[in-house]
Amino acid sequence: MIIDAENDLDKTRDSLCPQQGGFFDNLRLSVSSYYVFGTLAFAGRCTNIRAVGKPVTHHTRKSTQGAWMKDPLGIMGSETIFVMESYTGRDVLEEFENMAKFKAGITRKTYKLPYQWDGTGGVVYGQYLYYNRANTNFIVKFNLRSGKENAQIRISDYTPRKNTYGWGGYSGVDLAVDENGLWVLWGSTGNSYRLYASKINVQKNSITHTWSLDTEKMSSMGNAFVACGVVYCIDNYSSKSTTINFAYDTKTGKQWNPNIQFTNQYRYNSMVDYNPREKVLYAWDNTKLVTYPITFN
């Protein structure tokens, strides 16, 4: 159930930039232009991943686990960096103006979130942060412009903290963004403890379709991400040399082992997410914040 680019362009623009006049009209135009010339236009020539390059190290943080990201729509700034340090017991999101300010430790803004999070699966998509509310089956949608909670999205069959990636860390809910929009990858006690992939409608704040995937058990898996409508699973989080050993195309139902080499340079990779604007993977590997270049077919 992939979002249709033409039919959903106006709805997505209105959802991300609902206010009228001045700045917001310009922002709406910017979003429309990006969808036409960027993400959704590129989706028409999406292909499968052929190779993942060696990681490029950008910065070091104190926590072994965490999440870092940019807004793939660019609404919050094309160079703005967001950081969610650690996987539990935290409720503060950090914002940095750019990579130079990030490396210098100069925070532009901090957000006090309404709830603590579980895992390292949070994502910024447009003006919203989406994350798993700690020890619940809800995804919080937090408006970064207003500083207020916008909605909570329920994963009806998810039982908190019963199934995670191999590294643990309450990582049972992993949000993802690709050329087709927002996803959540998750594992519970159903589907023989294997992975589910669900598509989220950001206008209705609800899950529209769920795929039960024939992966290895989530607890045997290193991490997973979505690119061009394909779910990719990484076999191991701590082996320096591992592989992407599972792929499932949600558009066609095709499943295969792509056998793509993948490097956990620092041997504890707790977060891997795709950025469809930059066409790279962001990762948090044992305090090191890295990106991976991607080669598509």
C-alpha positions in Angstrom: 0.0 0.0 0.0 2.6 2.6 -1.1 1.5 6.2 -1.1 0.7 7.4 -4.6 2.9 10.4 -5.4 0.4 12.5 -7.4 -2.7 11.8 -5.3 -1.1 12.4 -2.0 1.1 15.4 -2.8 -1.4 18.0 -1.7 -2.5 16.0 1.4 1.1 15.6 2.5 1.9 19.2 1.9 -1.1 20.3 3.8 -0.4 18.0 6.7 3.3 19.1 7.0 2.5 22.8 6.5 -1.1 23.4 7.6 -1.0 27.1 8.3 -1.6 29.8 5.7 0.1 33.1 4.8 3.6 34.4 4.4 6.2 32.1 5.7 3.9 29.1 5.6 2.9 29.6 2.0 6.5 29.7 1.0 7.2 26.6 3.1 4.3 24.8 1.4 5.6 25.8 -2.0 9.0 24.5 -0.9 7.5 21.2 0.2 5.6 20.9 -3.1 8.8 21.6 -5.1 10.7 19.0 -3.1 8.1 16.4 -3.6 7.9 17.1 -7.4 11.7 17.4 -8.0 13.0 15.3 -5.0 11.7 12.4 -3.0 8.5 11.4 -4.8 9.8 12.2 -8.2 12.8 10.0 -7.6 10.6 7.2 -6.3 9.6 6.6 -9.9 13.1 5.4 -10.7 13.9 3.7 -7.5 16.0 0.5 -7.7 17.4 -2.0 -5.3 20.6 -1.5 -3.4 23.6 -3.2 -4.9 26.3 -2.2 -2.4 26.9 -0.4 0.9 30.3 1.4 1.2 32.6 1.7 4.2 31.4 3.9 7.0 32.5 7.5 7.3 32.9 8.6 10.9 31.6 12.1 11.7 31.5 12.5 15.5 31.7 10.7 18.9 29.2 10.9 21.7 29.2 9.6 25.3 26.4 7.0 24.9 27.1 3.6 23.3 23.6 3.6 21.8 21.5 6.4 20.3 20.0 7.9 17.2 21.0 10.8 15.0 19.3 12.1 11.8 18.3 14.9 9.5 14.9 15.8 8.2 14.8 14.1 4.8 12.2 16.6 3.6 14.4 19.5 4.5 11.6 21.4 6.2 13.6 21.7 9.4 16.7 22.7 7.5 18.7 20.6 5.0 21.8 20.6 7.3 20.0 20.5 10.7 21.1 17.5 12.8 18.9 15.9 15.5 20.2 13.7 18.3 18.5 11.2 20.7 21.2 10.0 23.0 20.8 6.5 24.6 17.9 4.1 24.3 16.0 4.6 27.6 15.4 7.0 30.4 15.6 10.1 28.2 13.1 12.7 27.1 15.3 15.5 25.5 15.9 15.9 21.8 18.9 18.0 20.7 19.0 20.1 17.6 22.2 21.4 15.9 22.4 23.9 13.1 24.9 22.0 11.0 27.7 19.4 11.2 30.3 22.0 12.2 28.2 23.2 15.2 27.5 19.6 16.0 31.1 18.7 16.2 31.8 21.8 18.3 29.0 20.8 20.7 27.0 24.0 20.1 23.4 23.1 20.6 20.9 25.3 18.8 17.8 24.1 20.6 16.7 21.3 23.0 13.1 19.9 23.1 11.6 18.5 26.3 9.5 15.7 25.0 6.1 14.7 26.6 7.3 11.2 27.3 10.6 9.2 27.5 11.4 6.9 24.6 12.3 3.3 24.1 15.0 2.2 21.6 16.9 4.1 19.0 14.2 4.1 16.3 13.1 7.8 16.4 13.0 9.8 13.1 12.4 13.4 12.1 10.0 13.6 9.1 9.1 17.2 8.1 8.3 19.2 11.2 7.6 16.2 13.3 9.5 13.8 15.5 8.1 10.3 15.7 9.3 8.0 18.4 8.1 5.0 20.5 6.7 6.1 23.9 8.6 4.1 26.6 7.0 0.8 27.5 3.9 1.3 25.4 2.7 0.3 21.9 2.3 4.0 20.9 4.3 6.1 18.5 4.4 9.7 19.6 4.1 12.4 16.9 5.7 15.5 18.3 5.5 18.9 16.5 8.9 20.5 16.5 7.6 23.9 15.6 4.9 24.2 18.3 6.8 22.0 20.9 3.6 20.0 21.5 2.4 16.5 21.0 0.3 16.2 17.8 -0.9 12.6 18.0 -0.2 9.1 19.1 -0.3 6.2 16.6 -1.1 2.8 18.0 0.7 -0.4 16.9 -2.2 -2.7 17.9 -0.4 -6.1 18.0 2.8 -4.8 19.6 3.7 -5.9 23.1 6.4 -3.6 24.6 9.8 -4.9 25.4 9.1 -8.5 24.5 11.2 -8.7 21.3 14.1 -6.6 20.1 17.1 -6.5 17.7 20.1 -8.6 18.8 21.7 -5.7 20.7 18.6 -5.4 23.0 17.9 -1.9 24.2 14.1 -1.9 24.0 14.5 -1.7 20.2 11.3 -3.5 19.3 10.0 -0.4 17.4 12.1 1.1 14.7 10.7 3.9 12.6 12.0 4.5 9.1 11.6 6.9 6.2 12.1 6.2 2.5 10.9 7.6 -0.9 7.4 6.5 -0.1 7.0 8.1 3.4 7.0 6.8 7.0 7.3 3.2 8.1 7.6 1.3 11.3 9.6 -1.9 11.6 8.7 -3.8 14.7 8.8 -7.2 16.5 6.4 -8.8 19.0 5.4 -12.2 20.2 3.5 -13.0 16.9 4.9 -14.0 13.6 7.3 -16.5 15.4 9.2 -13.4 16.8 10.1 -12.3 13.3 9.9 -8.8 11.9 6.8 -6.9 10.8 6.8 -3.8 8.5 3.9 -1.3 8.7 3.2 1.7 6.5 2.0 4.8 8.4 -0.3 7.4 6.9 1.0 10.7 8.3 -2.3 12.6 7.4 -4.5 10.1 9.3 -2.0 9.2 11.9 -2.7 5.6 11.5 -1.2 2.3 10.2 -2.6 1.5 6.8 -1.0 -1.9 6.0 1.3 -4.4 7.7 3.5 -7.1 6.2 4.5 -10.2 8.3 8.0 -10.9 7.0 9.8 -14.2 6.8 13.0 -13.0 8.4 15.1 -14.6 11.0 14.0 -13.9 14.6 14.3 -10.2 15.4 16.6 -11.1 18.3 19.0 -12.7 15.9 19.1 -9.7 13.6 21.4 -6.7 13.8 19.1 -4.0 12.4 16.8 -3.1 9.5 15.8 -0.2 7.3 13.6 0.6 4.3 14.8 2.1 1.0 12.6 2.4 -2.1 9.9 0.3 -0.6 12.3 -2.5 0.2 12.9 -3.8 3.7 16.5 -4.7 4.3 17.8 -6.6 7.3 21.4 -6.7 8.6 22.5 -10.0 10.0 24.6 -8.9 12.9 25.3 -5.7 15.0 28.7 -6.5 16.5 30.6 -8.5 13.9 32.9 -6.1 12.1 32.1 -7.8 8.8 28.5 -8.9 8.2 25.9 -8.9 5.5 22.5 -7.6 4.6 21.0 -11.1 4.2 17.3 -10.3 3.7 15.3 -8.1 1.4 11.6 -7.8 0.8 10.0 -5.6 -1.8 6.6 -4.4 -0.4 5.6 -3.3 -4.0 5.9 -6.8 -5.5 6.1 -9.3 -2.6 9.4 -10.5 -3.8 11.8 -11.8 -1.1 15.5 -12.6 -1.6 19.0 -12.7 0.1 20.9 -9.8 -1.5 24.2 -10.8 0.3 25.4 -7.2 0.5 28.6 -6.7 2.6 28.1 -4.4 5.6 30.7 -3.2 8.1 30.2 -2.5 11.8 33.4 -0.6 12.1 33.2 -0.2 15.9 31.4 -3.5 16.6 28.2 -2.2 18.3 25.8 -0.8 15.8 22.6 0.2 17.6 20.9 2.3 14.9 20.8 2.1 11.1 18.5 4.4 9.1 18.2 5.5 5.5 17.9 9.1 4.4 16.1 9.2 1.0 17.2 12.8 0.4 20.9 12.2 0.8 20.9 8.5 -0.3 23.0 7.4 2.6 22.6 5.3 5.8 23.0 7.0 9.2 24.2 4.8 12.0 25.3 4.9 15.7 28.1 2.4 16.2 29.5 2.2 19.7 29.5 6.0 20.5 30.6 6.8 16.9 28.2 8.5 14.5 28.7 7.4 11.0 27.2 7.4 7.5 27.4 4.8 4.7 27.3 5.6 1.0 24.9 3.4 -1.0 25.1 2.2 -4.6 21.8 1.4 -6.3 21.3 -0.9 -9.3 
